[in-house]
Amino acid sequence: MRKKISCILAATLTLSSVAFAGCKKNKTSNEYDTVYPDRVVNTYSFDIIGGKDVMPVGLYFGPYTPNSSKNGNTLPNFTDEYYIKMIADAGINLFTYCPESYPQARESIKKVLTLAEKYNIGYYVNDYAVTSMTHGYSALNEDKIKEQVAEFAGYKSFVGFYSKDEPYYEQIEYIGKVNKVINEEFDNKYSTYVNMLPRWEERPLKYTSGTEDIEYEEYVGRYFREGNGKYISWDHYVWDFKSYKGYFNNLAIIKSMAEDYGIPYWAFIQAGGQWNDAGIEFESLPEAYPTEGQLIWNVNTSLACGAKGIQYFLGFQPLHFAYAPNGTYDFTRNSLFGSVGNVNEWYYYAQKMNVQIEAVDEILMNAYNVGILPSDSIKAEFEGNSMVIEGNEFHQLKGIRGDALVGCFEYEKRTVLYVVNYQHTGAQDVVLDLNDAQEMKIIQRGKTSTMNTKHLGIHLEAGEAVLVEFM
């Protein structure tokens, strides 16, 4: 968190008193004593972005030099400082995957490494010598790995190598071998970027490359056991199917296993839709998605469930993701930046969201996520989900009014709540009923205020969240 502290008056309201229960009351005062067990908080971050208190906010399909043209005109060079600065201005601090590979794009990659260092952005380099090992195309070569690290170690922005996106079960073995060398030879200074497949309930995916398949838990379990990763990343694009239960079930699996194996997890957020890996021509849908409320909801629900990193897909639109009928293009259907350099709506949504991340990340990066509390009005949607805390209370919190999902954290022997407007289509007022009047710090829209009340009311925009820290 690179703090710019300022104060605003949060939208609050005081309601009638209610009975209190749950916390232990001190006989000599009106205060309630809450017991906070010792917890291990698993995080991972980078010196270049500010260290352990700063949350990684990544961009997949980052800056590159296009090698194609449209209608005879050369496409913009996305490695120019103009774009790197815009990315930094949007609050993004990590390039997880850039499509150019080293050494073929040596000058382009080193240009971005230099500019990323200037703007405090980490960069996972896409180096063919390393990816050929993590993909299983070539045998493990420890000397070659050390040689390639030495090639980039002079750049403060270099945080490791891109490794594999959505690997099959069998490929995890190769990833793990490379990571083991990097961990042991460089004292955990670097890592590789790996992103795992999701668990779709609507359209089951296959997790092996052979005819036999395995369960999702075994697939991600092998990464935890053998992948030697410092975090786990996976993509579940909720707006492709709008299956909220499937989205939260996937979150629950990752959260539980990540905690068991002692590493944090990073969540993906879709910036647009209508992906086109097949490179075919098709008509764009009448309305682009996700909306502002949906994107912000996606980020905030991930944070409420304990994510320690956020990533946006896509950064720069590959030209085939813009293909429309009869040789035309739609540069606005996905990505922060269209193929011709236009700035799309998701850039501004992400920028708005990242202001809040920057304001709360120091707390969330160091807070233990005990679980979530959905309000009574939405609790049925979370039936059977292992993240849900039993009952309707958490420490000082005794009740929730409104459609809200509350992330429940413990931070330096204090209670922290991350309160999300579960409605992504409109604003609403959410009220937290507490066991007694409490002194609280409130962070909303990147601004900090304080409040002392027994009933905290907060006005939240679509999908918006507020962090409440009990003092």
N, C-alpha and C positions, 0 to 999 in steps of 0.2 A: 504494500500500500504506500503510494507516494502521496502523502496527505496534503490536502488543501482544506483545512478545517474552517468552516464557517457555520453560522447558526441561523436556523429559521424556526418559526413556531410550527410544529407539526399539528396537523388537524386533529384535535382531541376533543373529547366530550366526557363529562362526568355524569354517571347514571346513579340510580338508587343503589343502596348498599345490599350486599348478599352475604349469606353465611359463608364462613371460611372453614376449610378442612384440609387435611393432608400433610402440611408441613408441621414440624414440631415447634410449639410455641414456648418461648423463653419465659419462665415464671417471673422474672424481674423486669421485663420490658414488653413492648407490643410487637417486637420483631419475631420473625419465624426463622428458625435455623434449618437450613437445607444441607443435607449430607451430599458431598460430591466425592465419589470414589476417585482414586488415582487412575487416570486413563492414559493410554498411549495414543498420540495423534500422529497419523501417518501422512506426511507431506513430501512433495518434491518440487523444487524450483531451481532457478538459475541466478548466478551472480549478475549476469549482464542485465537482467530485468529488475534487479533490486534485492535479490536474495530470498530467503526462506519465507518472509512475510508477504511476498508478492505472488499473486495467483497467476499461473500461466494462462494466457488468453491467446489461443493459437489460430492460425490461418492455414487451411489446407488448399493446395494449388496456389502457391504464393508467386512472387514476382519472377518473371522469366523474359527472355528475348524471343518474341514470336518469329517463326521461320516461314510464315505463310502470309498471304495477302488477300484482300477482298476487292474484287472489281479492279484489279490492277494497282491498288493502293496498299502500301506497306502498313501493317497494323502497328499501333503504338508500342514502344519499348517499355515494358512494365518494370524494368530494372532502373529506370530513371529516378532521380531523387524525388521528383514530384510525387510519384506513387508511394515510395517508401515513407515519405513524410505523411502522406494522407493516411497510410496504414497506422503509423504511430499516433496520429491525431485521433484516430478512431479508438484508441485504447488497446490495440492489438500488440502483443509483445513477443510473439513466437511464430516462426515459419516452420511448420511441421513437414510439409512436402512442397517442393518446387519441381516442376516437370523436367527441367534441364538436368542432364547428368554430367558428372565430372569423369574424365577430363575433356570430353567433347565440347562442353560449354565452359571451359576454364575461365575465360575472361569475364563472362557474364556472372558466373557464380562468385568469383572473387570481388567483383564490383558490388554485388549485393551484400556480401560479408562485410565489406568496408562501410557501406551505408547503414547496415543493420547495427554495426557497432556505434555509429554516430547517434542513432536513434534508440539505442538500448533495446534492441530486439535480438532474441536468440534465433539461431538458424541450424536446423538439422540438414546437413548437406547430403544430397543425392549423389553418391559416389559409386560408380559401377563396380569398382574393385570390391567394395564391401557388399553391395546389394547382390552381386553374383554369388556371394557366399550365403547370405541370408535367404536367398531364393532357392538355394540348392543347385545352382548352375556350376559352381566350382567348389573345390574342397576348401576346408578351413585352412587359412594361411596366417599364422600369428604375426610373422614378420611383415607381411603386406598390410595387415591392419595397423600395426605400429607405424609403418611408413606413411600410411594415409592420414593417421592422426597428426603426425609431425607436419604434414603438408598444410594443415589448417590450424594448428594449435596457437599460432601467433595472432589469430583473430579472437578477440574477446567474445564476439558474437557466436563463435562456433561452439555448439553444445553437444554435438554428436552427429550420427549418421541416420538418414532415413533408411529404414530397414524393409518393411513390408506392410502393405495395406490389405486387410482382410485375408490373412493367411489361412490355408487349409491346415487341418490338424497335423499332417505329416511335416509341414514346413516349420513348425514350432521348434523342432529339434535343431534345425540349422540356425534359427534366430538365437536360440539359447546358447549355442556354442560360441557365436560371435560376441554376444553380450558378456559371456563369462570372461573372455579374453579382455574385453574393454574394461570390465569391472576390476579384474585382478591387475592388469598392467598399468592402469591409470588411476588407481585408488578412487574409483567411483566418481571421477571428475566428469566423465562423459557418459552418454547413454545412446541408445538407438530409438528411433521412432517406429512404433508398431501400433496398428489399429485393428482391433478384432471385429469379427462379424457380429451382427445383432441376433437376437432371438425374436423371430416374427411368429406370432400366433395365427395371423391371417394367411401367410404364405410361407410355410416352413422352408428353411434353408438347409442346404447340405453342407456339412462341416468337414468332410473328407474328400480327397480327390479320387478315391476308388469307388467300388460298387457298394461296399458296406459303409454304413454311417454310424454316428454316435450321438449321444445326447449333448445338448448345449453345455451343461455343467461339466461334462468331461472335456469338451473342447476348450473352454476357458480355463478349466482346471489344469490342463497340461501347460498352458502359458504360465500360470502361477508356479507350478512345480518345476518347470524346465526352462522357461523363457528368460529367467534372470532379469526381468524388467523392474524398473524403479517405480512404475505406475502401470495402470492398465487403462487403455483407451478403447472405446467401441462406439459404433454409430447405430443409433436407432432413430430413424427419421419419422417422428410421430405424425407429421402432417401428411405423409403419403397415404396412410390408412385411417388416421384419426382414431386409433385404438388406444385410448388412455390407459386402460387396464393392462394391455400388453406392454406399453411403454414403462409403466411403473413396476410391472413384474420383472422386466429386464433389468431395471435399476436395482431392484431388490436382490437379484441373483449376484450382480456385479458387486454391490455394496457388501453383502455378506461374505463373499469369497475374498474380496480385497482386504477386508478386516482380518479374516482368518490368516491370510498370508502376509499381512503387515505392510501393504503398499496402498497408496491413494488411487483414486480413479478419476479420469477425465471424461467429460461428456461432450458429445457432438451436437451442434445446433445447425439446422438447415437454413441456409440463406437462399431462398427460392426453392424451386422444385423442377419437375419435368426434365429430369436427368436424361441424358442421351448417350449412354455408353455404346449403343449400337450404331450411332452415327447415321440415323435415318431422318428423313424429313417428316415433320408432323405439324399440325396446327396447334398454336398455343391455346391454353385454356382462357376463357374470357377474363378471369381474374387471377392475378399472380398470388402465390401463397409462399410462405406464411404471411399473415398480416403483421402489423407492428405488435398488437396485443399477443398474437400467437408466438412470435419469436421471443418476446420478453417473458412470457409465461414459460416457454421451454427452458430458457436460461434459469429463471428463478426457481422452478420446480426442481431442476437438477441441483442447484445450490442448496435448497432446503433439504434434499436427500443426502447431502454430504459431499458432493463433487468438489474436488480440489483443483480442478482445471476445466476450462471451457474452450471449445474449438468451433470455428465457423467453416462451413462447407457450402459453397466454394468461395475462394478469393477472387481469382481472375478467370473469367469464363473461357474455356477452350472453344475454339470456333465451332466445332461440331455440336456443342451444347446449344448453339443458336440456330441450327438448321430448321428452316420452315419450308413449306411447300413451294415448288417451282423455282428452286434456287434462291429463295429469299431467306432472310435471317430475322430472328427476334433476339436482340441483345439485352432485353429487359426481363426475361423469364426466370433467370437465376443468376447468382453470384453477386458479390459486392461490386465488382467492376465488370461491365460487359466487354466483349472481345474487342470493340473499337475504342475502349477507354472510357466509355460513359460510366457515370456513378449511379448505381441502382439503389432502390429504396432500402434494401437490407443493410447497406453501408450505414445509413443514418439510424436505423433501428439498433444496430450493433453498437454504434457510437454512443447512443443514448443509454443503452444497457450497461456499457462498460464504465460509464461514469459511476454508477452504483457499485459495480464490482471493485473499482479502485478504492472506493470509500469503505467497503466492508471486508476486503480481502485479508487484512492483517488479523482480524478477529476470526474469520472463517477458516483461514489456513491453519490456525493454531487451536481451533475448537474441535471437541469431540462430538460427532453427531450420534446422539442416543437413538434417534428415530424420528418419526413424523406423527403428527396428530391432525387428521382431517376433521373438520367440523362435522357435526351431526348430519347436516344437510347433504354432504357428499360422501359420508362414510361408507355407504353401500358400494361405491365404486372401488373401494380398497379392501373389500372382503378377501381374507386369506393372504394379504400381502404382509410379508415378514418385517417390513420396516415400521409398521404401525405400532405405536406404543399402546399397551393394554390400558383400557379405561379411557377417561376423558381429561386427565390432568397430567401436568408435568411441573414438578417443583412449585413455583409460585403461581403458575397458570392453572386456573380452575374451570374455565369455560371459554368457548369461542362462539361468537355470534356472527353470522354471515357465511358465505361460501368461501372458506379459507383452508389452505393447507399450511400447517405450521411446522417448520423444521425445528427440532429441539436439540440444543447444543449445551455443552458444559465448557466453559472457558475460564481458566485461572480461578477456579472455585466460584464461579458465578454462572448464572443462567443466561443463556442467549437464545432468543427466538427469531426465526426468519419467517415472517408472515407473508404468505403469497395470496393475492387475489386469485381464486381458482377460476374465476370467470375471465376468459380472454376476449370476450366480445364487448365488454362495457365496464364502467367504473362501479364501485360499491363501497359502502362503509362497513368495516369489520371492527368488532369490539372484542377485546380481550378482558375477561373477568379474572381478577387476581385475588389472592387470599387476604390481602390487606393493601393499604396504600403503599406504593412502592416508588422508590426513586429509580428512574430509568434514563438511559441514553438511547436516543432514537436516530437512526440513520435512514434517510429517505431521499431519493433522487440525488445522492451524493452529498447531501447536507446533514449536519448534525444538530440536534436540539436535545433538551432534557425535559422531563415531565415527572411529576409526582401525583399519582392517582391510583385508585383501586379498580377503575374501569377505563381502559385505554381504548379510545376510538380512533381509527385511522381511515382516512379517505384514500382509496387506492384506485389508480387507473387500471385499465384492462391488463391483466397478467402481472401487474406491478407487485413489488415486495418491499417490505420495510424490515430493518434489523432492529431488534429491541434487546438492549443489554441491561440487565439489572445491576444496580450499583451496590 
